[in-house]
């Protein structure tokens, strides 16, 4: 008996579509009639979209499916595609490197956004608006601290960090009360099995009582 293993088969070009789609594309390449190739190619495109429904959320997902069809065929399939046919040279072009931000964050649990908000608040001259912004930033800092450290934090710590990040330009009163934030671990509720089978037992008991013959307590009829 001969067994066929994946290691002995041809390599999958696009594994997300599976080997059956690749075999169907190979069959279409060998067809001589162009009309018949177009008909089968459209059927394979519909199947590819069904196998990967997440592509429907991608812009021009039909265009992507047709490009994948040409790639699976090794750019050998000859069909009337509604989109320009891709070329092997285009697949070899590497995208430009985006690069990573090289910005230093003083407190990682606050993030870079808090530092940006502090710089915005420092540029505000209106006292009332500036005070409202500082209050909002402090509340956000407390929420971020609790979220990442999984623990409660005193308001004094938040106010101290706010002064450090702003270079002493943004301050709040020591007696200010920030929004109350507490970390609560998720509670996993499990169904209780204590009542399992109780109703069934009662039902069986009632049925047994109903099936028992009734006694005749009439003493006269005994004799």
C-alpha atoms as a printed R data frame, in Angstrom:
    type eleno elety resid chain resno       x      y       z
1   ATOM     1    CA   UNK     A     1   0.000  0.000   0.000
2   ATOM     2    CA   UNK     A     2   1.379  3.363  -1.017
3   ATOM     3    CA   UNK     A     3   0.752  6.331   1.264
4   ATOM     4    CA   UNK     A     4   0.906  9.940   0.132
5   ATOM     5    CA   UNK     A     5   2.423 12.405   2.573
6   ATOM     6    CA   UNK     A     6   2.497 16.186   2.465
7   ATOM     7    CA   UNK     A     7   6.294 16.057   2.339
8   ATOM     8    CA   UNK     A     8   6.100 14.313  -1.045
9   ATOM     9    CA   UNK     A     9   3.502 16.676  -2.512
10  ATOM    10    CA   UNK     A    10   4.071 19.967  -4.260
11  ATOM    11    CA   UNK     A    11   4.507 22.939  -2.004
12  ATOM    12    CA   UNK     A    12   1.379 24.961  -1.235
13  ATOM    13    CA   UNK     A    13   1.774 28.407  -2.751
14  ATOM    14    CA   UNK     A    14  -0.960 30.035  -0.633
15  ATOM    15    CA   UNK     A    15  -1.725 27.679   2.229
16  ATOM    16    CA   UNK     A    16  -4.840 29.549   3.374
17  ATOM    17    CA   UNK     A    17  -6.744 28.299   0.335
18  ATOM    18    CA   UNK     A    18  -5.747 24.655   0.699
19  ATOM    19    CA   UNK     A    19  -4.517 22.022  -1.715
20  ATOM    20    CA   UNK     A    20  -7.887 21.452  -3.402
21  ATOM    21    CA   UNK     A    21  -8.012 25.012  -4.714
22  ATOM    22    CA   UNK     A    22  -4.454 24.681  -5.972
23  ATOM    23    CA   UNK     A    23  -5.339 21.466  -7.794
24  ATOM    24    CA   UNK     A    24  -8.387 23.124  -9.351
25  ATOM    25    CA   UNK     A    25  -6.277 26.025 -10.585
26  ATOM    26    CA   UNK     A    26  -3.836 23.543 -12.079
27  ATOM    27    CA   UNK     A    27  -6.755 21.847 -13.865
28  ATOM    28    CA   UNK     A    28  -7.942 25.187 -15.289
29  ATOM    29    CA   UNK     A    29  -4.492 25.926 -16.705
30  ATOM    30    CA   UNK     A    30  -4.607 22.732 -18.773
31  ATOM    31    CA   UNK     A    31  -8.011 23.512 -20.347
32  ATOM    32    CA   UNK     A    32  -7.821 24.501 -24.004
33  ATOM    33    CA   UNK     A    33 -11.073 26.463 -24.332
34  ATOM    34    CA   UNK     A    34 -10.840 30.065 -23.078
35  ATOM    35    CA   UNK     A    35 -14.567 30.305 -22.324
36  ATOM    36    CA   UNK     A    36 -14.400 27.171 -20.257
37  ATOM    37    CA   UNK     A    37 -11.343 28.481 -18.393
38  ATOM    38    CA   UNK     A    38 -13.188 31.720 -17.592
39  ATOM    39    CA   UNK     A    39 -16.186 29.807 -16.271
40  ATOM    40    CA   UNK     A    40 -14.135 27.594 -13.984
41  ATOM    41    CA   UNK     A    41 -11.950 30.497 -12.879
42  ATOM    42    CA   UNK     A    42 -15.022 32.441 -11.712
43  ATOM    43    CA   UNK     A    43 -16.185 29.389  -9.751
44  ATOM    44    CA   UNK     A    44 -12.795 29.117  -8.068
45  ATOM    45    CA   UNK     A    45 -12.849 32.846  -7.222
46  ATOM    46    CA   UNK     A    46 -16.228 32.377  -5.507
47  ATOM    47    CA   UNK     A    47 -14.853 29.405  -3.571
48  ATOM    48    CA   UNK     A    48 -11.783 31.344  -2.503
49  ATOM    49    CA   UNK     A    49 -13.978 34.137  -1.162
50  ATOM    50    CA   UNK     A    50 -16.072 31.588   0.740
51  ATOM    51    CA   UNK     A    51 -12.983 30.004   2.322
52  ATOM    52    CA   UNK     A    52 -11.650 33.387   3.449
53  ATOM    53    CA   UNK     A    53 -14.647 35.525   4.456
54  ATOM    54    CA   UNK     A    54 -12.377 37.972   6.325
55  ATOM    55    CA   UNK     A    55 -11.194 39.269   2.956
56  ATOM    56    CA   UNK     A    56 -14.621 40.843   2.473
57  ATOM    57    CA   UNK     A    57 -13.572 43.503   4.985
58  ATOM    58    CA   UNK     A    58 -10.537 44.367   2.842
59  ATOM    59    CA   UNK     A    59 -10.877 47.099   0.240
60  ATOM    60    CA   UNK     A    60 -11.073 45.666  -3.303
61  ATOM    61    CA   UNK     A    61 -11.244 42.114  -1.968
62  ATOM    62    CA   UNK     A    62 -12.279 40.846  -5.425
63  ATOM    63    CA   UNK     A    63  -9.096 42.324  -6.857
64  ATOM    64    CA   UNK     A    64  -7.091 40.546  -4.170
65  ATOM    65    CA   UNK     A    65  -8.775 37.222  -4.942
66  ATOM    66    CA   UNK     A    66  -7.911 37.507  -8.642
67  ATOM    67    CA   UNK     A    67  -4.316 38.375  -7.770
68  ATOM    68    CA   UNK     A    68  -4.162 35.307  -5.530
69  ATOM    69    CA   UNK     A    69  -5.547 33.190  -8.367
70  ATOM    70    CA   UNK     A    70  -2.678 34.254 -10.632
71  ATOM    71    CA   UNK     A    71  -0.151 33.699  -7.853
72  ATOM    72    CA   UNK     A    72  -1.437 30.166  -7.161
73  ATOM    73    CA   UNK     A    73  -1.153 29.357 -10.859
74  ATOM    74    CA   UNK     A    74   2.438 30.530 -10.909
75  ATOM    75    CA   UNK     A    75   1.304 33.384 -13.210
76  ATOM    76    CA   UNK     A    76   0.527 30.789 -15.893
77  ATOM    77    CA   UNK     A    77  -3.281 30.921 -15.970
78  ATOM    78    CA   UNK     A    78  -4.749 32.540 -19.096
79  ATOM    79    CA   UNK     A    79  -8.195 33.936 -18.299
80  ATOM    80    CA   UNK     A    80 -10.061 37.179 -18.849
81  ATOM    81    CA   UNK     A    81  -9.473 38.858 -15.521
82  ATOM    82    CA   UNK     A    82 -11.453 42.027 -14.685
83  ATOM    83    CA   UNK     A    83  -8.286 43.456 -13.125
84  ATOM    84    CA   UNK     A    84  -4.728 43.915 -14.397
85  ATOM    85    CA   UNK     A    85  -2.707 40.745 -14.116
86  ATOM    86    CA   UNK     A    86   0.037 40.819 -11.496
87  ATOM    87    CA   UNK     A    87   3.623 40.104 -12.459
88  ATOM    88    CA   UNK     A    88   6.260 38.050 -10.622
89  ATOM    89    CA   UNK     A    89   8.534 41.102 -10.549
90  ATOM    90    CA   UNK     A    90   5.971 43.078  -8.549
91  ATOM    91    CA   UNK     A    91   5.934 40.386  -5.849
92  ATOM    92    CA   UNK     A    92   9.696 40.766  -5.367
93  ATOM    93    CA   UNK     A    93   9.496 44.476  -4.576
94  ATOM    94    CA   UNK     A    94   9.925 45.023  -0.836
95  ATOM    95    CA   UNK     A    95   7.946 47.780   0.895
96  ATOM    96    CA   UNK     A    96   9.766 50.670   2.443
97  ATOM    97    CA   UNK     A    97  10.752 50.302   6.063
98  ATOM    98    CA   UNK     A    98   8.340 52.220   8.263
99  ATOM    99    CA   UNK     A    99  10.683 52.570  11.193
100 ATOM   100    CA   UNK     A   100   9.971 52.535  14.896
101 ATOM   101    CA   UNK     A   101   9.503 55.610  17.099
102 ATOM   102    CA   UNK     A   102  12.609 56.284  19.152
103 ATOM   103    CA   UNK     A   103  10.898 58.344  21.834
104 ATOM   104    CA   UNK     A   104  11.686 57.932  25.502
105 ATOM   105    CA   UNK     A   105   8.691 57.529  27.803
106 ATOM   106    CA   UNK     A   106   9.274 58.531  31.413
107 ATOM   107    CA   UNK     A   107   6.503 56.368  32.883
108 ATOM   108    CA   UNK     A   108   5.511 53.492  30.637
109 ATOM   109    CA   UNK     A   109   2.173 52.933  32.388
110 ATOM   110    CA   UNK     A   110   1.093 56.477  31.531
111 ATOM   111    CA   UNK     A   111   2.264 56.282  27.944
112 ATOM   112    CA   UNK     A   112   3.307 58.956  25.510
113 ATOM   113    CA   UNK     A   113  -0.232 60.308  25.209
114 ATOM   114    CA   UNK     A   114  -0.162 61.703  28.756
115 ATOM   115    CA   UNK     A   115   3.091 63.551  28.047
116 ATOM   116    CA   UNK     A   116   1.551 65.034  24.899
117 ATOM   117    CA   UNK     A   117  -1.544 66.163  26.837
118 ATOM   118    CA   UNK     A   118   0.660 67.771  29.480
119 ATOM   119    CA   UNK     A   119   2.500 69.757  26.803
120 ATOM   120    CA   UNK     A   120  -0.862 70.916  25.404
121 ATOM   121    CA   UNK     A   121  -2.037 71.997  28.858
122 ATOM   122    CA   UNK     A   122   1.181 73.921  29.499
123 ATOM   123    CA   UNK     A   123   0.510 76.003  26.389
124 ATOM   124    CA   UNK     A   124  -2.974 77.081  27.576
125 ATOM   125    CA   UNK     A   125  -3.067 80.579  29.104
126 ATOM   126    CA   UNK     A   126  -6.706 80.666  30.248
127 ATOM   127    CA   UNK     A   127  -6.695 79.694  33.980
128 ATOM   128    CA   UNK     A   128 -10.100 77.983  34.129
129 ATOM   129    CA   UNK     A   129  -9.547 75.937  30.984
130 ATOM   130    CA   UNK     A   130  -6.048 75.027  32.084
131 ATOM   131    CA   UNK     A   131  -7.274 73.865  35.501
132 ATOM   132    CA   UNK     A   132  -9.962 71.710  33.876
133 ATOM   133    CA   UNK     A   133  -7.385 70.126  31.560
134 ATOM   134    CA   UNK     A   134  -5.012 69.398  34.444
135 ATOM   135    CA   UNK     A   135  -7.845 67.793  36.412
136 ATOM   136    CA   UNK     A   136  -8.748 65.586  33.451
137 ATOM   137    CA   UNK     A   137  -5.120 64.593  32.878
138 ATOM   138    CA   UNK     A   138  -4.717 63.619  36.538
139 ATOM   139    CA   UNK     A   139  -7.871 61.482  36.420
140 ATOM   140    CA   UNK     A   140  -6.620 59.759  33.279
141 ATOM   141    CA   UNK     A   141  -3.231 59.130  34.880
142 ATOM   142    CA   UNK     A   142  -4.887 57.463  37.845
143 ATOM   143    CA   UNK     A   143  -6.971 55.247  35.575
144 ATOM   144    CA   UNK     A   144  -3.896 54.269  33.535
145 ATOM   145    CA   UNK     A   145  -1.895 53.520  36.684
146 ATOM   146    CA   UNK     A   146  -4.562 51.182  38.056
147 ATOM   147    CA   UNK     A   147  -5.060 49.511  34.677
148 ATOM   148    CA   UNK     A   148  -1.417 48.553  34.208
149 ATOM   149    CA   UNK     A   149  -0.286 48.026  37.799
150 ATOM   150    CA   UNK     A   150  -3.384 46.081  38.905
151 ATOM   151    CA   UNK     A   151  -3.379 47.905  42.218
152 ATOM   152    CA   UNK     A   152  -4.821 50.980  43.889
153 ATOM   153    CA   UNK     A   153  -2.815 54.190  44.020
154 ATOM   154    CA   UNK     A   154  -2.881 57.216  46.294
155 ATOM   155    CA   UNK     A   155  -3.759 60.589  44.831
156 ATOM   156    CA   UNK     A   156  -0.491 61.983  46.212
157 ATOM   157    CA   UNK     A   157   1.471 59.682  43.883
158 ATOM   158    CA   UNK     A   158  -0.453 60.889  40.839
159 ATOM   159    CA   UNK     A   159   0.031 64.543  41.778
160 ATOM   160    CA   UNK     A   160   3.745 63.951  42.321
161 ATOM   161    CA   UNK     A   161   4.139 62.308  38.909
162 ATOM   162    CA   UNK     A   162   2.152 65.148  37.316
163 ATOM   163    CA   UNK     A   163   4.567 67.708  38.726
164 ATOM   164    CA   UNK     A   164   7.551 65.690  37.526
165 ATOM   165    CA   UNK     A   165   6.229 65.266  33.987
166 ATOM   166    CA   UNK     A   166   5.295 68.937  33.666
167 ATOM   167    CA   UNK     A   167   8.509 70.260  35.184
168 ATOM   168    CA   UNK     A   168   6.549 71.745  38.079
169 ATOM   169    CA   UNK     A   169   4.321 73.891  35.819
170 ATOM   170    CA   UNK     A   170   1.121 71.870  36.319
171 ATOM   171    CA   UNK     A   171  -0.061 71.344  39.862
172 ATOM   172    CA   UNK     A   172  -3.233 70.559  41.753
173 ATOM   173    CA   UNK     A   173  -4.150 71.192  45.352
174 ATOM   174    CA   UNK     A   174  -3.021 68.502  47.769
175 ATOM   175    CA   UNK     A   175  -6.571 68.052  49.075
176 ATOM   176    CA   UNK     A   176  -8.054 67.434  45.610
177 ATOM   177    CA   UNK     A   177 -10.022 64.205  45.158
178 ATOM   178    CA   UNK     A   178  -9.418 62.388  41.907
179 ATOM   179    CA   UNK     A   179 -11.903 59.985  40.402
180 ATOM   180    CA   UNK     A   180 -12.136 56.766  42.380
181 ATOM   181    CA   UNK     A   181 -10.633 53.910  40.399
182 ATOM   182    CA   UNK     A   182 -10.313 50.353  41.725
183 ATOM   183    CA   UNK     A   183  -8.965 47.262  40.036
184 ATOM   184    CA   UNK     A   184 -11.455 44.428  40.165
185 ATOM   185    CA   UNK     A   185 -10.329 41.064  38.791
186 ATOM   186    CA   UNK     A   186 -12.858 39.389  36.508
187 ATOM   187    CA   UNK     A   187 -15.234 37.075  38.317
188 ATOM   188    CA   UNK     A   188 -15.765 33.700  36.699
189 ATOM   189    CA   UNK     A   189 -19.239 32.366  37.392
190 ATOM   190    CA   UNK     A   190 -19.828 28.667  37.121
191 ATOM   191    CA   UNK     A   191 -23.219 27.004  36.920
192 ATOM   192    CA   UNK     A   192 -24.279 25.334  40.134
193 ATOM   193    CA   UNK     A   193 -24.874 21.593  40.009
194 ATOM   194    CA   UNK     A   194 -26.424 21.318  43.469
195 ATOM   195    CA   UNK     A   195 -29.986 21.145  42.172
196 ATOM   196    CA   UNK     A   196 -29.243 18.633  39.471
197 ATOM   197    CA   UNK     A   197 -31.531 15.651  39.682
198 ATOM   198    CA   UNK     A   198 -33.677 16.885  42.591
199 ATOM   199    CA   UNK     A   199 -36.743 17.530  40.533
200 ATOM   200    CA   UNK     A   200 -36.363 14.196  38.819
201 ATOM   201    CA   UNK     A   201 -36.285 12.446  42.179
202 ATOM   202    CA   UNK     A   202 -39.464 14.152  43.262
203 ATOM   203    CA   UNK     A   203 -41.144 13.193  40.049
204 ATOM   204    CA   UNK     A   204 -40.195  9.573  40.489
205 ATOM   205    CA   UNK     A   205 -41.450  9.606  44.033
206 ATOM   206    CA   UNK     A   206 -44.807 11.012  42.988
207 ATOM   207    CA   UNK     A   207 -45.113  8.505  40.199
208 ATOM   208    CA   UNK     A   208 -44.382  5.652  42.550
209 ATOM   209    CA   UNK     A   209 -47.040  6.880  44.947
210 ATOM   210    CA   UNK     A   210 -49.581  7.140  42.168
211 ATOM   211    CA   UNK     A   211 -48.938  3.609  41.007
212 ATOM   212    CA   UNK     A   212 -49.500  2.047  44.439
213 ATOM   213    CA   UNK     A   213 -52.868  0.337  44.986
214 ATOM   214    CA   UNK     A   214 -55.174  2.237  47.316
215 ATOM   215    CA   UNK     A   215 -56.111  0.600  50.604
216 ATOM   216    CA   UNK     A   216 -59.712  0.157  51.540
217 ATOM   217    CA   UNK     A   217 -60.066  1.326  55.130
218 ATOM   218    CA   UNK     A   218 -63.703  0.331  55.352
219 ATOM   219    CA   UNK     A   219 -63.785 -2.238  58.162
220 ATOM   220    CA   UNK     A   220 -67.204 -3.564  57.201
221 ATOM   221    CA   UNK     A   221 -66.103 -4.621  53.762
222 ATOM   222    CA   UNK     A   222 -63.185 -6.642  55.177
223 ATOM   223    CA   UNK     A   223 -65.571 -9.227  56.626
